[in-house]
Every structure is written in C-alpha cells, then in structure tokens.
Amino acid sequence: METGLGDRLDEVLSAGRAAGLHGLVVLRDGRVVLERYGAGEDFSWNEPLGRVTFGPDVLHDIRSVTKSIVALLYGIALADGLVPEPAEPLLSRFPEYADLAEDGRRASITVEHALTMTLGLEWNENVPYTSEANSEIAMESAPDRHRFALDRPIVKEPGKRWRYNGGASALIGRLVVKGTGVPLPDFAREALFRPLGISTFAWMTGADGVASAASGLRLTPRDLARIGQAVLDDDGRVIPAAWLRAALRPHVRIANDFDYGYQWYLGTFPSTGVRWAGGMGNGGQRLYVLPDLGVVVAITAGDYDSADQAATPSIVMDDVVLAGGR
C-alpha cells in the first residue's frame, strides 16, 4: 500500500479533484505511511477562521465524528459501571423530565435507541447547519438541550427506523456526564485522550455552555488517527474490547450496503469490497478503520454544507488509499 500513495495523492490534487482537502493521515500497522496538509478557508462551527495553513499541530473541526468518539467514552464509562446498560430505559436516567415519561411510548425508549439513532422522534438535519430549522442548531440554541432532544414529537415506534439525530448523541453525552460527575471534555481528557498521548484539543459549547457531544470536538488529524488506531488495535488497554464488539456490530440498516452500530457507521468500499468502520462529519471529516488491511485514515476537509461534501473523502479513499490494492 505504501508504494505510490504520495504520487497518487499528488495526481488527485494536481487535477483539482480534492480541492477541499485540509489534512490526511494514513496509518498502516500503527505507523504513518502518508501525511499531507493543505491550506484553505476554514470555520469553527459557523465562525469563519479565514484562510488557514494546516499542519500537524493545527486543530480542525471534526464535526460529527465527535459522535463516534463520545460513543467510545460511553463504553469506557460503562465498563466502570458509571452509565446504564444499553437496554435500560433512557428516561429512567432523566428523572428531571418525569412528565415526559408519563407517555408510555416515550418511556419505552432505551439507551440503545439513542446509541443507534432509532429514537422514533421527529428530527431534521436535512437543512443547512446555518439555519434554526436544522434540529441540531435549534438544540444548540435551546435553554435545555436535553429536554429539547427528548421532547420531540413521536413519529415512529422506537427501534424501527434510523434517522440521523444529533440529539441522540447529546443524550449519550449527558449520560456520561451524569455518571462520571465531570464535564465531557474532562472525562475525555483523562479516560481517552491522555492514555493515547493526545494533549491538545478543543471542545465547543452551545448557548447553555454545555460541550456539544454531537459535533463540538476539534482535534489534529494525527490525534484523530491515534483514536482510530486504538479502535483498530482492540486490545482493551484504553477502550474496552467488549464495547468495541458491540459498538462496531451492525444494529440497524441505513442503506443496502451501509449499517450503523453505536454511533459508528459500518460498510464496505464498493470499489474493493474492503470493510470499514468509521465516523463522518460535515464538510468531509472522516475517520476510517479498515480491519482487513490494518489501516487507519483520518481526513479533514473544508467542504462544509456542500452538496458534494462526500466527494473529497471518497476520492481520497478510492483513488489514493485503496487504489494500490486493486
């Protein structure tokens, strides 16, 4: 795989086929086989940062890849008995919203329904993340994000349909905070980041000052890749092996060749049939773990809210990382 990786990337970039690429780190067997950075207009959420020259030490929004990392934190907390098992009713851990539990349908929602985004509640993130019509943006502006997420109208029986839902991730993050007694960034620092050698990160907050479990994390591509390597290693040293088996198992079908675990996407690359597990974020942010190849890929990009924002990571994976194996 190492042979020609850089050359293939140069060809893609020279042809202008991945103009939005900001950073790329590819690990094989735990060592860096490709690392590349660019420059371009960037944002921290919707706050313009101007033109940024990226490099190994420059933080980048990972947007909804945050969700996948929060799921790892949940697994760590679960192994310590600090958060409920997935089968437990979700509202039983939110006694402050006892009125919501009076509806039997809502009371039947479990933690696993949040982990798998099958809550059955109304939620719409199919409009730009610059609009209050976007449910995640509305949640970030709400005085109580967790009540906002739990109080959406019921539109489907829980567990029956996958619907992308940042509110589900906010609820998972809140369970971690309730169980550990510390803010989410503090638990992440001690339980995951520091053991993996990650010393620098930022975590953005909503109007309520709460760290966003849905999309608030900023990391360097190197450190994002380190997290992917810990998932790939599956040695139980930092992330419990039993949790990884549960989180990276298909729980709900999204499309014909696309599944969802516990806040992790699962699938195969059509061009090669190579299996992958990953996190995805607005703008082309990606973390891919390829167990068949022993490979981890971290991608940061700047195609936020673009209709073709998946193009850059798809081209990088198909025409750079995987092309040598065809």
BADOLUM-581197 format. One line per 2 residues: their letters; for each residue x, y, z of C-alpha. Coordinates in Angstrom, 1 decimal, always signed. Last residue first. Layout:
N
A> X:Y:Z ~ ...;
//
This chain:
326
RG> -6.9:-3.3:-6.9 ~ -4.8:-2.9:-3.9;
GA> -2.9:+0.2:-5.0 ~ -6.1:+2.2:-5.5;
LV> -7.3:+1.8:-1.8 ~ -5.6:+4.8:-0.2;
VD> -5.3:+7.1:-3.2 ~ -8.1:+6.8:-5.8;
DM> -10.8:+5.2:-3.7 ~ -10.1:+6.6:-0.3;
VI> -9.0:+10.1:-1.4 ~ -11.8:+10.3:-3.9;
SP> -14.4:+9.3:-1.4 ~ -13.0:+11.7:+1.2;
TA> -13.2:+14.7:-1.3 ~ -16.5:+13.8:-2.9;
AQ> -18.6:+13.5:+0.3 ~ -19.0:+17.3:+0.5;
DA> -20.9:+17.2:-2.8 ~ -24.0:+19.2:-1.7;
SD> -21.7:+21.5:+0.3 ~ -22.6:+22.2:+3.9;
YD> -18.9:+22.4:+4.8 ~ -16.5:+21.4:+2.1;
GA> -13.4:+22.2:+4.2 ~ -11.7:+18.9:+4.8;
TI> -10.1:+16.8:+7.4 ~ -9.3:+13.1:+6.8;
AV> -8.0:+10.4:+9.2 ~ -7.3:+7.0:+7.7;
VV> -6.5:+3.9:+9.7 ~ -5.1:+0.7:+8.1;
GL> -4.6:-2.9:+9.3 ~ -5.8:-4.1:+5.9;
DP> -8.8:-6.2:+6.8 ~ -9.5:-4.0:+9.9;
LV> -10.0:-0.8:+7.9 ~ -10.8:+2.0:+10.4;
YL> -11.9:+5.2:+8.8 ~ -12.2:+8.6:+10.4;
RQ> -13.7:+11.2:+8.2 ~ -14.4:+15.0:+8.0;
GG> -15.8:+15.8:+4.6 ~ -17.5:+19.1:+5.3;
NG> -20.0:+17.7:+7.8 ~ -18.7:+14.8:+9.8;
MG> -18.3:+11.0:+9.4 ~ -17.1:+8.4:+11.8;
GA> -15.9:+5.0:+10.7 ~ -15.9:+1.3:+10.4;
WR> -14.6:-0.3:+7.2 ~ -14.7:-3.5:+5.2;
VG> -12.8:-3.7:+1.9 ~ -15.1:-4.8:-1.0;
TS> -12.7:-3.1:-3.4 ~ -14.5:-0.4:-5.4;
PF> -17.7:-0.7:-3.4 ~ -16.0:+0.2:-0.2;
TG> -17.7:-1.9:+2.6 ~ -19.8:-0.7:+5.4;
LY> -20.2:+0.4:+9.0 ~ -21.0:+3.7:+10.5;
WQ> -20.3:+4.3:+14.2 ~ -22.7:+5.9:+16.8;
YG> -23.3:+2.5:+18.3 ~ -23.6:+0.4:+15.1;
YD> -25.0:+1.7:+11.9 ~ -25.1:-0.1:+8.5;
FD> -24.5:+0.6:+4.9 ~ -24.5:-1.7:+1.9;
NA> -28.2:-1.6:+1.0 ~ -28.9:+1.6:+3.1;
IR> -29.2:+2.6:+6.7 ~ -29.5:-0.9:+8.3;
VH> -29.6:-1.0:+12.1 ~ -27.5:-2.8:+14.7;
PR> -24.4:-3.7:+12.7 ~ -21.6:-4.5:+15.1;
LA> -18.9:-1.9:+15.7 ~ -20.3:-0.7:+19.0;
AR> -20.9:-4.1:+20.5 ~ -17.5:-5.6:+19.7;
LW> -15.9:-2.3:+20.6 ~ -17.7:-2.4:+24.0;
AA> -16.4:-5.9:+24.7 ~ -12.9:-4.8:+23.9;
PI> -13.0:-2.0:+26.5 ~ -11.3:+1.2:+25.1;
VR> -8.0:+2.1:+26.7 ~ -5.9:-1.2:+27.0;
GD> -8.7:-3.4:+25.7 ~ -6.5:-4.6:+22.8;
DD> -8.9:-3.6:+20.0 ~ -5.9:-2.4:+17.9;
LV> -8.2:-1.0:+15.3 ~ -10.1:+1.1:+17.8;
AQ> -6.9:+2.4:+19.4 ~ -5.6:+3.1:+15.9;
GI> -8.7:+5.2:+15.1 ~ -8.1:+7.2:+18.2;
RA> -4.5:+7.8:+17.1 ~ -5.8:+8.8:+13.6;
LD> -7.8:+11.6:+15.2 ~ -4.7:+12.6:+17.0;
RP> -2.7:+12.9:+13.8 ~ -5.6:+14.7:+12.1;
TL> -5.5:+17.4:+14.8 ~ -8.5:+17.6:+17.0;
RL> -11.6:+19.9:+17.4 ~ -14.7:+18.4:+19.1;
GS> -18.1:+20.1:+19.0 ~ -20.3:+18.0:+16.8;
AA> -22.9:+15.9:+18.6 ~ -21.5:+15.7:+22.1;
SA> -21.5:+19.5:+22.2 ~ -19.9:+20.8:+25.4;
VG> -22.5:+22.5:+27.5 ~ -22.3:+26.3:+27.9;
DA> -26.1:+26.7:+27.5 ~ -25.6:+28.6:+24.2;
GT> -23.8:+25.6:+22.8 ~ -20.2:+24.5:+23.6;
MW> -17.1:+23.8:+21.5 ~ -14.5:+21.2:+22.6;
AF> -10.8:+21.9:+22.0 ~ -7.9:+19.5:+21.8;
TS> -4.2:+19.3:+22.7 ~ -2.6:+16.6:+24.8;
IG> -3.4:+13.4:+22.9 ~ -0.9:+10.6:+24.0;
LP> -3.4:+7.8:+23.8 ~ -3.8:+7.5:+27.6;
RF> -4.2:+11.3:+27.8 ~ -7.0:+11.4:+25.2;
LA> -9.2:+8.5:+26.4 ~ -10.1:+8.4:+30.1;
ER> -8.4:+11.6:+31.4 ~ -9.0:+14.0:+28.6;
AF> -12.4:+12.6:+27.6 ~ -13.6:+12.8:+31.2;
DP> -12.6:+16.5:+31.3 ~ -14.1:+17.2:+27.9;
LP> -17.5:+15.6:+29.0 ~ -17.8:+17.7:+32.1;
VG> -17.4:+15.7:+35.4 ~ -19.7:+13.7:+37.6;
TG> -18.9:+10.4:+35.9 ~ -22.4:+9.1:+35.6;
KV> -24.2:+12.3:+34.9 ~ -21.6:+13.5:+32.4;
VL> -21.6:+10.2:+30.6 ~ -25.4:+10.2:+30.5;
RG> -25.3:+13.7:+29.1 ~ -23.0:+12.6:+26.3;
IL> -25.5:+9.9:+25.3 ~ -28.3:+12.4:+25.4;
AS> -26.3:+14.8:+23.1 ~ -25.7:+12.0:+20.7;
AG> -29.4:+11.3:+20.4 ~ -29.9:+15.0:+19.9;
GN> -27.6:+14.8:+16.9 ~ -30.1:+12.7:+15.1;
YR> -29.8:+11.0:+11.8 ~ -32.9:+8.8:+11.4;
WR> -32.8:+5.0:+11.7 ~ -36.2:+3.4:+11.8;
KG> -37.9:+0.7:+13.9 ~ -36.2:+1.0:+17.2;
PE> -38.6:+3.3:+18.8 ~ -42.1:+3.3:+17.2;
KV> -42.3:+6.2:+14.8 ~ -43.3:+9.9:+14.7;
IP> -43.1:+10.8:+18.4 ~ -42.9:+14.6:+18.8;
RD> -39.6:+16.0:+20.1 ~ -39.4:+16.3:+23.9;
LA> -36.3:+14.2:+24.4 ~ -34.0:+16.3:+22.3;
FR> -35.3:+19.6:+23.6 ~ -35.2:+18.3:+27.2;
HR> -31.5:+17.5:+26.6 ~ -30.7:+20.8:+25.0;
DP> -32.1:+22.9:+27.9 ~ -32.0:+26.7:+27.1;
AS> -32.1:+25.8:+23.3 ~ -29.6:+27.3:+20.9;
EM> -27.6:+24.1:+20.5 ~ -30.9:+22.2:+20.1;
AI> -32.1:+24.6:+17.3 ~ -28.8:+24.1:+15.5;
ES> -29.2:+20.3:+15.8 ~ -32.8:+20.4:+14.6;
NA> -32.0:+22.4:+11.5 ~ -34.8:+24.9:+11.0;
ES> -32.5:+27.3:+13.0 ~ -30.4:+27.5:+9.9;
TY> -26.6:+27.7:+9.4 ~ -26.4:+23.9:+9.7;
PV> -28.1:+23.7:+6.3 ~ -31.3:+21.6:+6.0;
NE> -31.5:+17.9:+6.2 ~ -30.9:+17.8:+9.9;
NW> -34.5:+17.1:+10.8 ~ -35.7:+15.3:+13.9;
EL> -39.1:+14.0:+15.0 ~ -38.7:+11.1:+17.5;
GL> -38.6:+7.4:+16.7 ~ -35.4:+7.0:+18.9;
TM> -33.6:+4.9:+16.3 ~ -30.3:+6.8:+16.4;
TL> -28.4:+3.6:+17.3 ~ -26.9:+4.9:+20.6;
AH> -30.1:+6.7:+21.3 ~ -32.2:+3.6:+20.7;
EV> -29.7:+1.7:+22.8 ~ -30.3:+4.0:+25.8;
TI> -33.9:+2.8:+25.6 ~ -37.2:+4.5:+24.5;
SA> -40.2:+2.8:+26.1 ~ -40.9:+5.8:+28.3;
RR> -41.7:+7.8:+25.1 ~ -44.4:+5.3:+24.1;
GD> -45.7:+5.2:+27.6 ~ -46.2:+8.9:+27.8;
EA> -45.8:+9.8:+31.5 ~ -42.1:+9.6:+30.9;
LD> -42.1:+13.1:+29.6 ~ -43.5:+14.5:+32.8;
AY> -40.7:+12.9:+34.8 ~ -38.1:+15.1:+33.0;
EP> -35.9:+15.8:+36.0 ~ -35.8:+12.0:+36.5;
FR> -33.5:+11.7:+33.4 ~ -31.8:+8.3:+33.9;
SL> -35.2:+6.5:+33.9 ~ -35.9:+8.4:+30.7;
LP> -33.5:+6.2:+28.7 ~ -35.0:+2.9:+29.6;
EA> -32.1:+0.4:+30.2 ~ -31.2:-2.0:+27.3;
PE> -27.9:-0.1:+26.5 ~ -26.6:-0.7:+30.0;
PV> -26.6:+2.4:+32.2 ~ -23.6:+4.7:+32.9;
LG> -20.9:+4.6:+35.6 ~ -20.4:+0.9:+36.0;
DA> -16.6:+1.2:+35.2 ~ -17.0:-0.7:+31.9;
LA> -19.9:+1.6:+31.1 ~ -17.7:+4.7:+31.5;
IG> -15.3:+3.3:+28.9 ~ -18.1:+2.4:+26.6;
YL> -19.7:+5.8:+26.9 ~ -16.3:+7.4:+26.1;
LA> -16.1:+5.3:+22.9 ~ -19.6:+6.5:+22.0;
VI> -18.4:+10.1:+22.5 ~ -15.7:+9.4:+19.9;
SK> -18.2:+8.3:+17.4 ~ -20.4:+11.4:+17.9;
TV> -17.4:+13.7:+17.6 ~ -17.0:+12.4:+14.0;
SR> -20.0:+14.7:+13.7 ~ -17.9:+17.9:+13.4;
ID> -14.2:+17.0:+13.2 ~ -13.3:+20.7:+13.5;
HL> -9.6:+21.2:+13.0 ~ -6.7:+21.8:+15.3;
VD> -3.3:+22.7:+13.8 ~ -0.3:+20.8:+15.2;
PG> +0.5:+18.6:+12.3 ~ -0.1:+21.3:+9.7;
FT> -2.8:+23.4:+8.1 ~ -2.4:+26.9:+6.6;
VR> -5.7:+28.6:+7.4 ~ -7.6:+31.1:+5.2;
GL> -10.2:+32.9:+7.3 ~ -11.4:+31.5:+10.6;
PE> -15.1:+32.0:+9.9 ~ -17.4:+31.1:+12.8;
NW> -20.1:+28.7:+11.6 ~ -18.7:+25.6:+13.5;
SF> -15.1:+26.7:+13.7 ~ -14.6:+27.5:+10.1;
DE> -11.9:+27.2:+7.4 ~ -10.8:+28.7:+4.1;
GA> -7.9:+26.8:+2.7 ~ -4.5:+25.4:+3.1;
GY> -3.0:+21.9:+2.7 ~ -1.6:+19.1:+4.8;
RE> -0.2:+15.7:+4.0 ~ +0.7:+12.6:+5.9;
LV> +1.2:+9.1:+4.3 ~ +2.6:+5.9:+5.7;
VR> +2.5:+6.7:+9.4 ~ +3.0:+3.7:+11.6;
GD> +0.4:+1.7:+13.6 ~ +0.2:-1.3:+11.3;
RL> -0.7:+1.1:+8.5 ~ -1.5:+4.7:+9.3;
VV> -2.8:+7.3:+6.9 ~ -3.0:+10.9:+7.9;
LG> -4.7:+13.5:+5.6 ~ -5.3:+17.2:+6.2;
HL> -7.1:+20.1:+4.6 ~ -8.7:+18.5:+1.5;
GA> -11.3:+20.8:-0.2 ~ -9.6:+20.8:-3.6;
AR> -9.9:+17.0:-3.9 ~ -10.2:+16.6:-7.7;
GA> -8.2:+19.6:-8.6 ~ -6.2:+17.6:-11.1;
SL> -3.0:+18.4:-9.3 ~ -4.6:+17.2:-6.0;
VE> -5.5:+13.8:-7.4 ~ -2.2:+13.3:-9.1;
DL> -0.3:+14.4:-6.0 ~ -2.4:+11.9:-3.9;
RD> -1.4:+9.1:-6.3 ~ +2.2:+10.0:-6.0;
GL> +2.0:+10.1:-2.2 ~ +0.5:+6.6:-2.1;
GT> +2.8:+5.2:-4.8 ~ +4.2:+2.4:-2.7;
EM> +2.8:+2.4:+0.8 ~ +0.0:+0.0:+0.0;
//
